[in-house]
Amino acid sequence: MLKIGLGKLESIFEGMKSKTIMVIGDLMLDHYIWGNVERISPEAPVPVVDVQDEKYKLGGAGNVANNLLSLGASVIMSSVKGSDQQGDILLEILKENGIPIDRILTDTEKGTIVKTRIIAHTQQIARLDRENRSVISDGLRRNIVDAVRDASSSIEAVIISDYAKGVVSRELIEDVVGITRKKDVLVCVDPKERNFPFYKDVNLITPNTKELSFGAGIKIESYQDLIQAANKIKSSLACETLLVTRGEHGMSLFDGDNDTIDIPTMARAVYDVTGAGDTVISCFTLALVSGATPREAAIIANTAAGLVVAEVGAASVPWDKLYRVCREEIGG
């Protein structure tokens, strides 16, 4: 078992409360409908859901922000919403969470991204997606870049949450990296396949095995394939740190020239992996800027991921709960 000294753990977690992280990327509205199923529709062979409750949450880049808030950090966000009712709901949730909305831009053509999940008896039975994946206009991109420039003196890191819905592009990444390098601000990316070649010179990237395979152009069928693909990506993107999330196999951290650290999963039960990647990038980035080494940050992020997959829907881990679990399970 990989351990972190209790004194170092305390220092890292206390440091989280004084950090400010900027989040840019694809902002979404997660719509959850909970109900019971007791019969099949007479109209078609589908279940009839008797709706009991529904709720809206921040999704996509918004869930990254929510995870950071839960861990005690301050958040600045810049993204795009639609000129619609769902966009208004997004703004209300952001304001309720204390996230400034002055850099949330409106795109009248794309509309707000909404993912509706229908859940019966803790089981997701359907998901409805409303989205336009076209790339945002140059004007909106420049506004997001301006927001990063304005915030660059007051933040420790920028997280690019790429869900391939049109906010993140090669030009955006290049502009953000150009700004942050001058300010010694970390750039950490949760990637998607279509933009993989463009994540050059970022500090951290957190692909899952499928994304890593696509990015490297290597079919991953063995552990050696994983190592080969990871090293190829680190070299081609000039990326300092690569954290590969591997589902039930945990995570593998590639840091430095030839260092590889495998971290077994901490999950005791897996009900829903929705948003687990958001938790990983949020927790890893925040721990890193709070004084953790990449190894220590990965261990903490792995612990956090093990907790959120035990809940239904995109979830976040409160600071006090994660600290307690880390002290009990990885504190040395």
VOFIFI-314526 format. One record per residue (C-alpha): residue in three letters; chain; y, z, x. Coordinates in Angstrom, 1 decimal. Example, Ala and Ser with C-alpha at 12.3 -4.5 7.8 and 13.67 -1.06 7.14 Angstrom:
// residues 2
["ALA"; "A"; [-4.5; 7.8; 12.3]]
["SER"; "A"; [-1.1; 7.1; 13.7]]
// end
This chain:
// residues 332
["MET"; "A"; [0.0; 0.0; 0.0]]
["LEU"; "A"; [3.4; -0.9; 1.3]]
["LYS"; "A"; [5.7; 2.1; 1.4]]
["ILE"; "A"; [9.4; 2.9; 1.8]]
["GLY"; "A"; [10.7; 6.2; 3.1]]
["LEU"; "A"; [12.1; 8.5; 0.4]]
["GLY"; "A"; [15.4; 8.8; 2.2]]
["LYS"; "A"; [15.8; 5.1; 2.5]]
["LEU"; "A"; [14.9; 4.6; -1.1]]
["GLU"; "A"; [17.6; 7.1; -2.1]]
["SER"; "A"; [20.1; 5.3; 0.0]]
["ILE"; "A"; [19.3; 1.9; -1.4]]
["PHE"; "A"; [19.4; 3.0; -5.0]]
["GLU"; "A"; [22.6; 4.9; -4.6]]
["GLY"; "A"; [24.1; 1.8; -3.0]]
["MET"; "A"; [23.3; -0.3; -6.1]]
["LYS"; "A"; [25.9; 1.5; -8.1]]
["SER"; "A"; [28.8; 0.3; -6.0]]
["LYS"; "A"; [27.9; -3.4; -5.7]]
["THR"; "A"; [29.4; -6.4; -7.6]]
["ILE"; "A"; [27.3; -9.5; -8.0]]
["MET"; "A"; [28.5; -12.8; -9.4]]
["VAL"; "A"; [26.1; -14.8; -11.6]]
["ILE"; "A"; [26.4; -18.5; -12.2]]
["GLY"; "A"; [24.0; -20.9; -13.9]]
["ASP"; "A"; [22.5; -21.7; -17.3]]
["LEU"; "A"; [23.6; -19.1; -19.9]]
["MET"; "A"; [21.4; -18.9; -23.0]]
["LEU"; "A"; [21.1; -16.9; -26.2]]
["ASP"; "A"; [17.6; -15.5; -26.8]]
["HIS"; "A"; [16.9; -15.1; -30.5]]
["TYR"; "A"; [13.9; -12.9; -31.4]]
["ILE"; "A"; [12.3; -12.8; -34.8]]
["TRP"; "A"; [9.7; -10.1; -35.4]]
["GLY"; "A"; [7.4; -10.0; -38.4]]
["ASN"; "A"; [3.9; -9.5; -39.8]]
["VAL"; "A"; [1.3; -12.1; -40.6]]
["GLU"; "A"; [-1.1; -11.4; -43.4]]
["ARG"; "A"; [-1.9; -14.9; -44.7]]
["ILE"; "A"; [-2.0; -18.6; -44.0]]
["SER"; "A"; [0.4; -20.9; -45.7]]
["PRO"; "A"; [-1.0; -22.9; -48.6]]
["GLU"; "A"; [1.2; -25.8; -47.5]]
["ALA"; "A"; [-0.2; -26.2; -44.0]]
["PRO"; "A"; [-2.6; -24.4; -41.7]]
["VAL"; "A"; [0.1; -22.2; -40.2]]
["PRO"; "A"; [0.7; -18.4; -40.4]]
["VAL"; "A"; [3.3; -17.1; -42.8]]
["VAL"; "A"; [5.6; -14.6; -41.0]]
["ASP"; "A"; [7.1; -11.9; -43.1]]
["VAL"; "A"; [10.3; -11.2; -41.1]]
["GLN"; "A"; [10.9; -7.5; -40.4]]
["ASP"; "A"; [13.7; -7.7; -37.8]]
["GLU"; "A"; [15.7; -10.1; -35.6]]
["LYS"; "A"; [17.9; -9.7; -32.6]]
["TYR"; "A"; [20.0; -11.6; -30.1]]
["LYS"; "A"; [19.9; -11.0; -26.4]]
["LEU"; "A"; [21.3; -12.6; -23.3]]
["GLY"; "A"; [19.0; -15.2; -21.8]]
["GLY"; "A"; [18.8; -17.3; -18.7]]
["ALA"; "A"; [21.6; -16.5; -16.4]]
["GLY"; "A"; [22.6; -13.9; -19.0]]
["ASN"; "A"; [19.3; -12.0; -18.5]]
["VAL"; "A"; [20.0; -12.0; -14.7]]
["ALA"; "A"; [23.3; -10.3; -15.5]]
["ASN"; "A"; [21.7; -7.9; -17.9]]
["ASN"; "A"; [19.1; -6.9; -15.2]]
["LEU"; "A"; [21.9; -6.2; -12.7]]
["LEU"; "A"; [23.8; -4.1; -15.2]]
["SER"; "A"; [20.7; -2.0; -15.9]]
["LEU"; "A"; [20.4; -1.3; -12.2]]
["GLY"; "A"; [24.0; 0.0; -12.0]]
["ALA"; "A"; [25.8; -3.0; -10.5]]
["SER"; "A"; [29.0; -4.6; -11.8]]
["VAL"; "A"; [28.7; -8.2; -12.8]]
["ILE"; "A"; [31.1; -11.2; -12.8]]
["MET"; "A"; [29.8; -14.3; -14.6]]
["SER"; "A"; [30.8; -17.9; -14.9]]
["SER"; "A"; [28.8; -20.3; -17.1]]
["VAL"; "A"; [29.1; -22.6; -20.1]]
["LYS"; "A"; [28.5; -22.1; -23.8]]
["GLY"; "A"; [29.0; -24.3; -26.8]]
["SER"; "A"; [31.8; -24.4; -29.4]]
["ASP"; "A"; [29.6; -22.9; -32.1]]
["GLN"; "A"; [28.5; -19.7; -33.8]]
["GLN"; "A"; [25.8; -19.0; -31.2]]
["GLY"; "A"; [28.5; -19.3; -28.5]]
["ASP"; "A"; [30.5; -16.7; -30.3]]
["ILE"; "A"; [27.5; -14.3; -30.5]]
["LEU"; "A"; [27.0; -14.8; -26.7]]
["LEU"; "A"; [30.6; -13.8; -26.0]]
["GLU"; "A"; [30.3; -10.7; -28.2]]
["ILE"; "A"; [27.2; -9.6; -26.3]]
["LEU"; "A"; [28.8; -10.1; -23.0]]
["LYS"; "A"; [31.9; -8.1; -24.1]]
["GLU"; "A"; [29.6; -5.3; -25.4]]
["ASN"; "A"; [27.9; -5.1; -22.0]]
["GLY"; "A"; [31.3; -5.0; -20.1]]
["ILE"; "A"; [31.0; -8.5; -18.6]]
["PRO"; "A"; [34.3; -10.3; -18.4]]
["ILE"; "A"; [34.3; -13.5; -20.5]]
["ASP"; "A"; [37.4; -15.2; -19.0]]
["ARG"; "A"; [35.2; -17.4; -16.9]]
["ILE"; "A"; [32.8; -18.4; -19.6]]
["LEU"; "A"; [33.6; -22.0; -20.3]]
["THR"; "A"; [33.2; -24.1; -23.5]]
["ASP"; "A"; [31.4; -27.4; -23.6]]
["THR"; "A"; [31.8; -29.0; -27.0]]
["GLU"; "A"; [29.2; -31.7; -26.3]]
["LYS"; "A"; [26.3; -29.6; -25.0]]
["GLY"; "A"; [26.4; -26.7; -27.4]]
["THR"; "A"; [25.0; -23.3; -26.8]]
["ILE"; "A"; [21.4; -23.1; -25.5]]
["VAL"; "A"; [19.3; -21.0; -27.9]]
["LYS"; "A"; [15.6; -20.1; -27.6]]
["THR"; "A"; [14.1; -18.6; -30.7]]
["ARG"; "A"; [10.9; -16.7; -30.3]]
["ILE"; "A"; [8.8; -15.7; -33.3]]
["ILE"; "A"; [6.7; -12.7; -32.7]]
["ALA"; "A"; [4.0; -11.3; -34.9]]
["HIS"; "A"; [2.1; -8.1; -34.1]]
["THR"; "A"; [3.4; -8.2; -30.5]]
["GLN"; "A"; [2.1; -11.8; -30.0]]
["GLN"; "A"; [4.5; -14.7; -29.7]]
["ILE"; "A"; [3.3; -17.4; -32.1]]
["ALA"; "A"; [6.1; -20.0; -31.7]]
["ARG"; "A"; [9.2; -20.8; -29.8]]
["LEU"; "A"; [12.1; -23.0; -30.9]]
["ASP"; "A"; [14.4; -24.5; -28.3]]
["ARG"; "A"; [17.9; -25.9; -28.9]]
["GLU"; "A"; [19.3; -27.4; -25.7]]
["ASN"; "A"; [21.0; -30.3; -24.1]]
["ARG"; "A"; [20.0; -30.7; -20.5]]
["SER"; "A"; [22.7; -33.2; -19.5]]
["VAL"; "A"; [24.8; -32.2; -16.4]]
["ILE"; "A"; [28.1; -30.6; -17.2]]
["SER"; "A"; [31.3; -32.5; -16.5]]
["ASP"; "A"; [33.1; -32.5; -13.1]]
["GLY"; "A"; [35.9; -30.5; -14.7]]
["LEU"; "A"; [33.7; -27.7; -15.8]]
["ARG"; "A"; [31.9; -27.7; -12.5]]
["ARG"; "A"; [35.2; -27.4; -10.6]]
["ASN"; "A"; [36.2; -24.5; -12.9]]
["ILE"; "A"; [33.0; -22.6; -12.0]]
["VAL"; "A"; [33.6; -23.3; -8.3]]
["ASP"; "A"; [37.2; -22.0; -8.7]]
["ALA"; "A"; [35.8; -18.8; -10.3]]
["VAL"; "A"; [33.5; -18.3; -7.3]]
["ARG"; "A"; [36.4; -18.8; -4.9]]
["ASP"; "A"; [38.6; -16.3; -6.8]]
["ALA"; "A"; [35.8; -13.7; -6.8]]
["SER"; "A"; [34.6; -14.3; -3.3]]
["SER"; "A"; [36.6; -11.4; -1.8]]
["SER"; "A"; [35.3; -8.8; -4.2]]
["ILE"; "A"; [31.6; -9.6; -4.4]]
["GLU"; "A"; [28.5; -9.0; -2.2]]
["ALA"; "A"; [26.4; -11.9; -3.5]]
["VAL"; "A"; [26.2; -14.9; -5.8]]
["ILE"; "A"; [23.1; -15.5; -7.8]]
["ILE"; "A"; [22.5; -19.0; -8.9]]
["SER"; "A"; [20.3; -18.9; -12.0]]
["ASP"; "A"; [19.0; -22.4; -12.4]]
["TYR"; "A"; [17.1; -23.2; -15.5]]
["ALA"; "A"; [17.7; -27.0; -15.2]]
["LYS"; "A"; [19.9; -27.1; -18.3]]
["GLY"; "A"; [22.8; -28.9; -16.6]]
["VAL"; "A"; [25.1; -26.2; -15.1]]
["VAL"; "A"; [23.6; -26.3; -11.6]]
["SER"; "A"; [23.8; -29.5; -9.5]]
["ARG"; "A"; [23.9; -30.6; -5.9]]
["GLU"; "A"; [27.7; -30.6; -5.9]]
["LEU"; "A"; [27.9; -27.1; -7.4]]
["ILE"; "A"; [25.5; -25.7; -4.8]]
["GLU"; "A"; [27.3; -27.4; -1.9]]
["ASP"; "A"; [30.7; -26.1; -3.1]]
["VAL"; "A"; [29.4; -22.5; -3.6]]
["VAL"; "A"; [27.7; -22.4; -0.2]]
["GLY"; "A"; [30.8; -23.7; 1.5]]
["ILE"; "A"; [32.9; -20.9; -0.1]]
["THR"; "A"; [30.5; -18.0; 0.4]]
["ARG"; "A"; [29.7; -18.8; 4.0]]
["LYS"; "A"; [33.3; -18.2; 5.0]]
["LYS"; "A"; [33.3; -14.9; 3.2]]
["ASP"; "A"; [29.9; -13.6; 4.4]]
["VAL"; "A"; [28.7; -13.5; 0.8]]
["LEU"; "A"; [25.0; -14.0; 0.1]]
["VAL"; "A"; [23.8; -16.9; -2.0]]
["CYS"; "A"; [20.5; -16.3; -3.8]]
["VAL"; "A"; [18.8; -18.9; -6.0]]
["ASP"; "A"; [16.2; -18.7; -8.7]]
["PRO"; "A"; [15.2; -22.4; -8.6]]
["LYS"; "A"; [13.9; -25.2; -10.8]]
["GLU"; "A"; [12.1; -28.3; -9.7]]
["ARG"; "A"; [14.8; -31.0; -10.4]]
["ASN"; "A"; [17.4; -29.4; -8.0]]
["PHE"; "A"; [15.0; -28.3; -5.3]]
["PRO"; "A"; [16.2; -30.6; -2.6]]
["PHE"; "A"; [19.7; -29.4; -3.0]]
["TYR"; "A"; [19.3; -25.7; -2.3]]
["LYS"; "A"; [20.3; -26.2; 1.4]]
["ASP"; "A"; [21.7; -23.3; 3.5]]
["VAL"; "A"; [21.3; -20.7; 0.8]]
["ASN"; "A"; [20.2; -17.2; 2.0]]
["LEU"; "A"; [17.4; -16.6; -0.4]]
["ILE"; "A"; [15.2; -18.7; -2.8]]
["THR"; "A"; [12.6; -17.2; -5.2]]
["PRO"; "A"; [10.3; -20.0; -6.4]]
["ASN"; "A"; [7.0; -19.4; -8.2]]
["THR"; "A"; [3.9; -21.2; -6.9]]
["LYS"; "A"; [4.4; -24.3; -9.1]]
["GLU"; "A"; [8.0; -24.7; -8.0]]
["LEU"; "A"; [7.1; -24.2; -4.4]]
["SER"; "A"; [4.4; -26.8; -4.7]]
["PHE"; "A"; [6.8; -29.3; -6.2]]
["GLY"; "A"; [9.6; -28.6; -3.7]]
["ALA"; "A"; [7.3; -29.0; -0.7]]
["GLY"; "A"; [5.3; -31.9; -2.0]]
["ILE"; "A"; [2.1; -30.0; -1.2]]
["LYS"; "A"; [-0.7; -29.2; -3.7]]
["ILE"; "A"; [-1.3; -25.5; -3.4]]
["GLU"; "A"; [-5.0; -24.8; -3.7]]
["SER"; "A"; [-5.4; -22.2; -1.0]]
["TYR"; "A"; [-3.5; -19.5; 0.8]]
["GLN"; "A"; [-3.1; -21.8; 3.8]]
["ASP"; "A"; [-1.5; -24.4; 1.5]]
["LEU"; "A"; [0.9; -21.7; 0.3]]
["ILE"; "A"; [1.9; -20.8; 3.9]]
["GLN"; "A"; [2.3; -24.5; 4.8]]
["ALA"; "A"; [4.5; -25.2; 1.8]]
["ALA"; "A"; [6.7; -22.1; 2.3]]
["ASN"; "A"; [7.3; -22.9; 5.9]]
["LYS"; "A"; [8.1; -26.5; 5.0]]
["ILE"; "A"; [10.7; -25.4; 2.4]]
["LYS"; "A"; [12.3; -22.8; 4.8]]
["SER"; "A"; [12.7; -25.5; 7.4]]
["SER"; "A"; [13.9; -28.3; 5.2]]
["LEU"; "A"; [16.4; -26.2; 3.3]]
["ALA"; "A"; [17.4; -24.0; 6.3]]
["CYS"; "A"; [16.8; -21.0; 4.1]]
["GLU"; "A"; [16.7; -17.6; 5.7]]
["THR"; "A"; [14.3; -15.9; 3.2]]
["LEU"; "A"; [11.7; -17.2; 0.8]]
["LEU"; "A"; [10.1; -15.0; -1.8]]
["VAL"; "A"; [7.2; -16.7; -3.7]]
["THR"; "A"; [6.2; -15.1; -7.0]]
["ARG"; "A"; [2.5; -15.6; -7.5]]
["GLY"; "A"; [1.6; -14.1; -10.9]]
["GLU"; "A"; [-1.4; -11.9; -10.8]]
["HIS"; "A"; [-1.5; -12.3; -7.0]]
["GLY"; "A"; [1.9; -10.6; -6.6]]
["MET"; "A"; [4.4; -12.0; -4.2]]
["SER"; "A"; [4.6; -13.4; -0.7]]
["LEU"; "A"; [7.7; -12.9; 1.4]]
["PHE"; "A"; [8.6; -15.3; 4.2]]
["ASP"; "A"; [11.3; -13.9; 6.4]]
["GLY"; "A"; [12.3; -14.8; 9.9]]
["ASP"; "A"; [10.4; -17.4; 11.9]]
["ASN"; "A"; [6.8; -16.7; 11.2]]
["ASP"; "A"; [6.7; -13.4; 9.3]]
["THR"; "A"; [4.6; -13.3; 6.1]]
["ILE"; "A"; [4.2; -10.2; 3.9]]
["ASP"; "A"; [1.9; -10.2; 0.9]]
["ILE"; "A"; [2.8; -7.7; -1.8]]
["PRO"; "A"; [0.1; -7.1; -4.5]]
["THR"; "A"; [1.2; -7.0; -8.1]]
["MET"; "A"; [2.2; -3.6; -9.5]]
["ALA"; "A"; [1.6; -4.7; -13.1]]
["ARG"; "A"; [-0.9; -2.5; -15.0]]
["ALA"; "A"; [-0.6; -4.6; -18.2]]
["VAL"; "A"; [0.9; -8.0; -18.9]]
["TYR"; "A"; [2.2; -8.6; -22.4]]
["ASP"; "A"; [5.0; -11.1; -21.7]]
["VAL"; "A"; [6.2; -12.7; -18.5]]
["THR"; "A"; [9.5; -13.9; -20.2]]
["GLY"; "A"; [12.4; -13.2; -17.8]]
["ALA"; "A"; [10.2; -11.7; -15.0]]
["GLY"; "A"; [11.8; -14.2; -12.5]]
["ASP"; "A"; [15.3; -12.9; -13.6]]
["THR"; "A"; [14.2; -9.4; -12.8]]
["VAL"; "A"; [12.9; -10.4; -9.4]]
["ILE"; "A"; [16.0; -12.2; -8.2]]
["SER"; "A"; [18.3; -9.6; -9.7]]
["CYS"; "A"; [16.5; -6.6; -8.1]]
["PHE"; "A"; [15.8; -8.3; -4.8]]
["THR"; "A"; [19.5; -9.4; -4.3]]
["LEU"; "A"; [20.9; -6.1; -5.4]]
["ALA"; "A"; [18.5; -4.1; -3.2]]
["LEU"; "A"; [19.3; -6.4; -0.2]]
["VAL"; "A"; [23.1; -5.9; -0.4]]
["SER"; "A"; [22.5; -2.2; -0.9]]
["GLY"; "A"; [21.0; -1.8; 2.6]]
["ALA"; "A"; [17.3; -2.8; 2.0]]
["THR"; "A"; [15.5; -5.0; 4.5]]
["PRO"; "A"; [14.0; -8.2; 2.9]]
["ARG"; "A"; [10.6; -6.4; 3.0]]
["GLU"; "A"; [11.9; -3.3; 1.2]]
["ALA"; "A"; [13.9; -5.4; -1.3]]
["ALA"; "A"; [10.7; -7.4; -2.1]]
["ILE"; "A"; [8.7; -4.2; -2.6]]
["ILE"; "A"; [11.3; -2.8; -5.0]]
["ALA"; "A"; [11.6; -6.1; -6.9]]
["ASN"; "A"; [7.8; -6.4; -7.2]]
["THR"; "A"; [7.8; -2.9; -8.7]]
["ALA"; "A"; [10.5; -3.8; -11.2]]
["ALA"; "A"; [8.6; -7.0; -12.2]]
["GLY"; "A"; [5.5; -5.0; -12.9]]
["LEU"; "A"; [7.4; -2.9; -15.4]]
["VAL"; "A"; [9.1; -5.7; -17.3]]
["VAL"; "A"; [6.0; -7.8; -17.9]]
["ALA"; "A"; [4.5; -4.8; -19.8]]
["GLU"; "A"; [7.2; -5.3; -22.5]]
["VAL"; "A"; [7.5; -8.1; -25.1]]
["GLY"; "A"; [10.5; -10.4; -24.6]]
["ALA"; "A"; [13.0; -10.6; -21.8]]
["ALA"; "A"; [13.4; -7.0; -20.6]]
["SER"; "A"; [15.3; -5.2; -17.9]]
["VAL"; "A"; [14.5; -1.9; -16.0]]
["PRO"; "A"; [17.0; 1.0; -16.2]]
["TRP"; "A"; [18.1; 2.3; -12.8]]
["ASP"; "A"; [16.7; 5.8; -13.4]]
["LYS"; "A"; [13.3; 4.5; -14.5]]
["LEU"; "A"; [12.9; 2.1; -11.6]]
["TYR"; "A"; [14.0; 4.8; -9.1]]
["ARG"; "A"; [11.5; 7.3; -10.5]]
["VAL"; "A"; [8.6; 4.8; -10.4]]
["CYS"; "A"; [9.5; 3.7; -6.9]]
["ARG"; "A"; [9.6; 7.3; -5.7]]
["GLU"; "A"; [6.2; 7.9; -7.2]]
["GLU"; "A"; [4.4; 4.7; -6.3]]
["ILE"; "A"; [6.0; 3.2; -3.1]]
["GLY"; "A"; [7.9; 6.2; -1.7]]
["GLY"; "A"; [6.5; 7.3; 1.7]]
// end
